[in-house]
Amino acid sequence: MSRTTRQRSALAELLARTPEFRSAQQIHAMLGEEGEPVSLATVYRNLNALAENGEVDVLATEGGESRYRRCVRTEHHHHLVCRRCGHTVEVAETSVERWAAQTARRHGFSEVSHEIELHGICDTCRSGS
């Protein structure tokens, strides 16, 4: 992002204290509740820029909606997501990285990227708590 605006600062501050993945619409509403007048288009534009810079993680829900969260890990990682409550754990799995690199080489590909999201039921939801 080239310049820091009041809206970008407010968005960054909100993301820094919001541990859950949220949709752009939810983030827009949260900013509004905090008295930060910002358009939904500005929220989308800034979230996309943050995602391109690797500053936020983006998850696609099973319905195809994108959700955003400030990255906890700086290295490449994947996500394990609870289908019921949305609880998310970041995981760095090196065997997946090796498999992806080997598969790419075997088929003559280079500069391969990938994203893996595993969906399941977390312990809390499974135990009914």
Accessible surface in RSA format (square Angstrom, percent):
REM  Atomic radii and reference values for relative SASA: ProtOr
REM  Chains: A
REM  Algorithm: Lee & Richards
REM  Probe-radius: 1.40
REM  Slices: 20
REM RES _ NUM      All-atoms   Total-Side   Main-Chain    Non-polar    All polar
REM                ABS   REL    ABS   REL    ABS   REL    ABS   REL    ABS   REL
RES MET A   1    88.88  46.0  29.04  19.2  59.83 142.5  39.73  33.8  49.15  65.1
RES SER A   2   115.57  97.7  70.86  94.6  44.70 103.0  57.16 121.7  58.40  81.8
RES ARG A   3   169.57  71.2 162.43  82.8   7.15  17.0  64.08  87.6 105.49  63.9
RES THR A   4   111.97  79.6  80.68  81.8  31.28  74.6  44.83  60.2  67.14 101.5
RES THR A   5    30.58  21.8  22.86  23.2   7.73  18.4  27.78  37.3   2.80   4.2
RES ARG A   6   129.93  54.6 115.16  58.7  14.77  35.2  80.33 109.8  49.60  30.1
RES GLN A   7    52.65  29.4  50.25  36.7   2.40   5.7   3.65   7.8  48.99  37.2
RES ARG A   8    45.24  19.0  42.32  21.6   2.91   6.9   3.42   4.7  41.82  25.3
RES SER A   9    39.70  33.6  34.71  46.3   5.00  11.5  25.44  54.2  14.26  20.0
RES ALA A  10    11.57  10.6   5.15   7.9   6.42  14.6   9.44  13.3   2.13   5.6
RES LEU A  11     3.37   1.9   3.37   2.4   0.00   0.0   3.37   2.4   0.00   0.0
RES ALA A  12    31.63  29.1  30.34  46.8   1.29   2.9  30.64  43.2   0.99   2.6
RES GLU A  13   107.21  61.6 101.62  76.9   5.59  13.3  36.80  71.2  70.41  57.5
RES LEU A  14     3.94   2.2   3.94   2.8   0.00   0.0   3.94   2.8   0.00   0.0
RES LEU A  15     3.37   1.9   1.89   1.4   1.48   3.7   1.89   1.3   1.48   4.0
RES ALA A  16    75.99  69.9  42.19  65.1  33.80  76.9  43.73  61.6  32.26  85.5
RES ARG A  17   132.16  55.5 104.25  53.1  27.91  66.4  70.05  95.7  62.11  37.6
RES THR A  18    10.94   7.8   7.09   7.2   3.85   9.2   6.30   8.5   4.64   7.0
RES PRO A  19    92.76  67.6  78.84  71.9  13.92  50.6  89.35  73.8   3.42  21.2
RES GLU A  20    87.83  50.4  81.59  61.7   6.24  14.9  50.70  98.1  37.13  30.3
RES PHE A  21    16.71   8.4   6.60   4.1  10.10  26.3   6.60   4.0  10.10  28.9
RES ARG A  22    68.86  28.9  68.86  35.1   0.00   0.0   1.76   2.4  67.10  40.7
RES SER A  23     3.02   2.6   3.02   4.0   0.00   0.0   0.23   0.5   2.79   3.9
RES ALA A  24     1.72   1.6   1.00   1.5   0.71   1.6   1.00   1.4   0.71   1.9
RES GLN A  25    86.20  48.2  81.47  59.5   4.73  11.3  46.27  98.5  39.93  30.3
RES GLN A  26    64.87  36.3  60.52  44.2   4.35  10.4  29.26  62.3  35.61  27.0
RES ILE A  27     1.57   0.9   1.57   1.2   0.00   0.0   1.57   1.1   0.00   0.0
RES HIS A  28    59.90  32.7  58.84  40.9   1.06   2.7  38.53  39.7  21.36  24.9
RES ALA A  29    50.80  46.7  41.38  63.9   9.42  21.4  49.24  69.3   1.57   4.1
RES MET A  30    44.75  23.2  44.51  29.5   0.24   0.6  43.40  36.9   1.35   1.8
RES LEU A  31     0.54   0.3   0.54   0.4   0.00   0.0   0.54   0.4   0.00   0.0
RES GLY A  32    46.18  57.0   0.00   N/A  46.18  57.0  29.50  81.0  16.68  37.4
RES GLU A  33   147.77  84.8 106.09  80.3  41.68  99.2  51.29  99.2  96.48  78.8
RES GLU A  34    87.60  50.3  54.63  41.3  32.97  78.5  38.91  75.3  48.69  39.8
RES GLY A  35    58.33  71.9   0.00   N/A  58.33  71.9  36.70 100.7  21.64  48.5
RES GLU A  36    44.51  25.6  43.21  32.7   1.30   3.1   5.13   9.9  39.38  32.2
RES PRO A  37    97.16  70.8  78.19  71.3  18.97  69.0  91.22  75.3   5.95  37.0
RES VAL A  38    21.51  14.2   5.06   4.6  16.46  39.7  11.10   9.6  10.42  28.3
RES SER A  39    61.77  52.2  47.53  63.4  14.24  32.8  50.22 106.9  11.56  16.2
RES LEU A  40    63.30  35.3  59.26  42.4   4.05  10.2  59.26  41.6   4.05  10.9
RES ALA A  41    61.96  57.0  51.65  79.7  10.31  23.4  57.03  80.3   4.93  13.1
RES THR A  42    24.70  17.6  24.70  25.0   0.00   0.0  11.25  15.1  13.45  20.3
RES VAL A  43     1.19   0.8   0.54   0.5   0.64   1.6   1.19   1.0   0.00   0.0
RES TYR A  44    78.37  36.6  78.37  44.6   0.00   0.0  61.85  46.5  16.53  20.4
RES ARG A  45   139.38  58.5 131.83  67.2   7.55  18.0  68.08  93.0  71.30  43.2
RES ASN A  46     6.11   4.2   5.69   5.5   0.42   1.0   0.63   1.5   5.48   5.3
RES LEU A  47     0.00   0.0   0.00   0.0   0.00   0.0   0.00   0.0   0.00   0.0
RES ASN A  48    70.62  48.7  69.51  67.2   1.11   2.7  17.38  41.8  53.24  51.5
RES ALA A  49    27.27  25.1  22.20  34.3   5.07  11.5  26.45  37.3   0.81   2.2
RES LEU A  50     3.50   2.0   3.50   2.5   0.00   0.0   3.50   2.5   0.00   0.0
RES ALA A  51    30.19  27.8  15.10  23.3  15.09  34.3  15.48  21.8  14.72  39.0
RES GLU A  52   151.50  87.0 112.60  85.2  38.90  92.6  46.65  90.2 104.86  85.6
RES ASN A  53    78.35  54.0  45.62  44.1  32.73  78.8  16.65  40.1  61.70  59.6
RES GLY A  54    49.28  60.8   0.00   N/A  49.28  60.8  30.49  83.7  18.79  42.1
RES GLU A  55    69.28  39.8  63.29  47.9   5.99  14.3  29.93  57.9  39.36  32.1
RES VAL A  56     6.30   4.1   0.00   0.0   6.30  15.2   0.00   0.0   6.30  17.1
RES ASP A  57    14.38  10.1  10.70  10.7   3.67   8.7   3.76   8.9  10.61  10.6
RES VAL A  58    51.49  33.9  37.63  34.1  13.86  33.4  37.63  32.7  13.86  37.6
RES LEU A  59     9.55   5.3   9.55   6.8   0.00   0.0   9.55   6.7   0.00   0.0
RES ALA A  60    51.56  47.4  45.79  70.7   5.77  13.1  45.79  64.5   5.77  15.3
RES THR A  61    43.43  30.9  31.65  32.1  11.78  28.1  34.11  45.8   9.32  14.1
RES GLU A  62   133.78  76.8  91.24  69.0  42.54 101.3  56.00 108.3  77.78  63.5
RES GLY A  63    80.36  99.1   0.00   N/A  80.36  99.1  40.89 112.2  39.48  88.4
RES GLY A  64    56.31  69.4   0.00   N/A  56.31  69.4  30.45  83.6  25.86  57.9
RES GLU A  65    69.00  39.6  59.65  45.1   9.36  22.3  37.79  73.1  31.21  25.5
RES SER A  66    44.19  37.3  37.14  49.6   7.04  16.2   8.28  17.6  35.91  50.3
RES ARG A  67    63.78  26.8  63.78  32.5   0.00   0.0  14.24  19.5  49.54  30.0
RES TYR A  68    10.48   4.9  10.14   5.8   0.33   0.9   1.14   0.9   9.33  11.5
RES ARG A  69    19.82   8.3  19.57  10.0   0.25   0.6   3.24   4.4  16.58  10.0
RES ARG A  70    62.88  26.4  61.00  31.1   1.88   4.5  39.28  53.7  23.60  14.3
RES CYS A  71    30.09  22.8  14.55  16.2  15.53  36.5   8.47  21.4  21.62  23.3
RES VAL A  72   117.18  77.1  90.07  81.5  27.10  65.3  94.48  82.1  22.69  61.6
RES ARG A  73    82.75  34.7  77.05  39.3   5.69  13.6  15.81  21.6  66.94  40.6
RES THR A  74   142.99 101.7 104.44 105.9  38.55  91.9  83.18 111.7  59.81  90.4
RES GLU A  75    84.06  48.3  73.27  55.4  10.79  25.7  57.05 110.4  27.01  22.0
RES HIS A  76    95.56  52.2  71.73  49.9  23.83  61.0  58.75  60.5  36.81  42.8
RES HIS A  77    23.99  13.1  10.63   7.4  13.36  34.2  10.03  10.3  13.95  16.2
RES HIS A  78     4.42   2.4   3.52   2.4   0.90   2.3   4.37   4.5   0.05   0.1
RES HIS A  79    12.12   6.6  12.12   8.4   0.00   0.0   8.65   8.9   3.47   4.0
RES LEU A  80    79.95  44.5  78.55  56.2   1.41   3.5  78.56  55.2   1.39   3.7
RES VAL A  81    16.43  10.8  15.26  13.8   1.17   2.8  16.13  14.0   0.30   0.8
RES CYS A  82     7.39   5.6   0.67   0.7   6.72  15.8   2.61   6.6   4.79   5.2
RES ARG A  83   137.59  57.8 102.26  52.1  35.33  84.1  38.32  52.4  99.27  60.2
RES ARG A  84   160.56  67.4 122.02  62.2  38.54  91.8  47.44  64.8 113.12  68.6
RES CYS A  85    77.92  58.9  38.80  43.3  39.12  91.9  37.76  95.7  40.15  43.3
RES GLY A  86    38.40  47.4   0.00   N/A  38.40  47.4  26.03  71.4  12.37  27.7
RES HIS A  87   102.78  56.2  91.27  63.4  11.50  29.4  65.62  67.6  37.16  43.2
RES THR A  88    15.58  11.1   2.11   2.1  13.47  32.1   1.52   2.0  14.06  21.3
RES VAL A  89    63.25  41.6  59.95  54.3   3.30   7.9  63.25  55.0   0.00   0.0
RES GLU A  90    18.13  10.4   6.97   5.3  11.16  26.6   6.97  13.5  11.16   9.1
RES VAL A  91    46.27  30.4  45.28  41.0   1.00   2.4  46.27  40.2   0.00   0.0
RES ALA A  92    48.59  44.7  22.14  34.2  26.44  60.2  22.83  32.1  25.76  68.2
RES GLU A  93    76.43  43.9  73.86  55.9   2.57   6.1  22.38  43.3  54.05  44.1
RES THR A  94    87.23  62.0  85.52  86.7   1.72   4.1  65.76  88.3  21.47  32.5
RES SER A  95    52.60  44.4  47.67  63.6   4.93  11.4  33.30  70.9  19.30  27.0
RES VAL A  96    36.61  24.1  34.38  31.1   2.23   5.4  36.55  31.8   0.07   0.2
RES GLU A  97    55.89  32.1  50.60  38.3   5.29  12.6  41.63  80.5  14.26  11.6
RES ARG A  98   136.40  57.3 132.23  67.4   4.17   9.9  64.40  88.0  72.00  43.6
RES TRP A  99   154.90  62.2 153.25  74.2   1.64   3.9 133.96  71.4  20.94  34.0
RES ALA A 100    13.59  12.5   9.78  15.1   3.81   8.7  12.11  17.0   1.49   3.9
RES ALA A 101    44.40  40.8  35.14  54.2   9.26  21.1  43.48  61.2   0.92   2.4
RES GLN A 102    89.66  50.1  86.46  63.2   3.20   7.6  17.05  36.3  72.61  55.1
RES THR A 103    33.31  23.7  33.21  33.7   0.09   0.2  33.09  44.5   0.21   0.3
RES ALA A 104    11.92  11.0   6.09   9.4   5.84  13.3  11.58  16.3   0.34   0.9
RES ARG A 105   159.72  67.1 139.57  71.1  20.15  48.0  75.10 102.6  84.62  51.3
RES ARG A 106   164.40  69.0 127.58  65.0  36.82  87.7  74.11 101.3  90.29  54.7
RES HIS A 107   118.57  64.8  93.22  64.8  25.36  64.9  64.83  66.8  53.74  62.5
RES GLY A 108    71.99  88.8   0.00   N/A  71.99  88.8  36.70 100.7  35.30  79.1
RES PHE A 109   134.53  67.3 123.04  76.2  11.49  29.9 127.01  77.0   7.52  21.5
RES SER A 110    91.44  77.3  67.62  90.2  23.82  54.9  45.88  97.7  45.57  63.8
RES GLU A 111   178.82 102.7 130.69  98.9  48.12 114.6  61.94 119.8 116.88  95.4
RES VAL A 112    74.62  49.1  39.30  35.6  35.32  85.1  43.72  38.0  30.90  83.8
RES SER A 113   103.29  87.3  79.19 105.7  24.10  55.5  47.22 100.6  56.07  78.5
RES HIS A 114    45.60  24.9  32.67  22.7  12.93  33.1  38.94  40.1   6.66   7.7
RES GLU A 115   147.14  84.5 115.96  87.7  31.18  74.2  47.75  92.4  99.39  81.2
RES ILE A 116    50.03  28.5  44.95  33.5   5.08  12.2  47.90  34.5   2.13   5.8
RES GLU A 117    48.98  28.1  26.50  20.0  22.48  53.5  12.29  23.8  36.69  30.0
RES LEU A 118    94.43  52.6  92.41  66.1   2.02   5.1  94.43  66.3   0.00   0.0
RES HIS A 119    59.39  32.5  37.26  25.9  22.13  56.6  25.98  26.8  33.41  38.9
RES GLY A 120    21.49  26.5   0.00   N/A  21.49  26.5  21.41  58.8   0.08   0.2
RES ILE A 121    54.30  30.9  34.60  25.8  19.70  47.5  35.44  25.5  18.86  51.2
RES CYS A 122    26.24  19.9  14.80  16.5  11.45  26.9  23.04  58.4   3.21   3.5
RES ASP A 123    99.43  69.6  92.82  92.4   6.61  15.6  35.35  83.2  64.08  63.9
RES THR A 124    80.20  57.0  75.45  76.5   4.75  11.3  44.38  59.6  35.82  54.1
RES CYS A 125    24.63  18.6  14.02  15.6  10.60  24.9   6.02  15.2  18.61  20.1
RES ARG A 126   161.61  67.9 135.90  69.3  25.71  61.2  61.91  84.6  99.70  60.4
RES SER A 127    83.77  70.8  44.60  59.5  39.17  90.2  50.57 107.7  33.20  46.5
RES GLY A 128    67.04  82.7   0.00   N/A  67.04  82.7  34.00  93.3  33.04  74.0
RES SER A 129   113.71  96.1  53.75  71.7  59.96 138.1  63.20 134.6  50.51  70.8
END  Absolute sums over single chains surface
CHAIN  1 A     8355.3       6340.1       2015.2       4561.6       3793.7
END  Absolute sums over all chains
TOTAL          8355.3       6340.1       2015.2       4561.6       3793.7
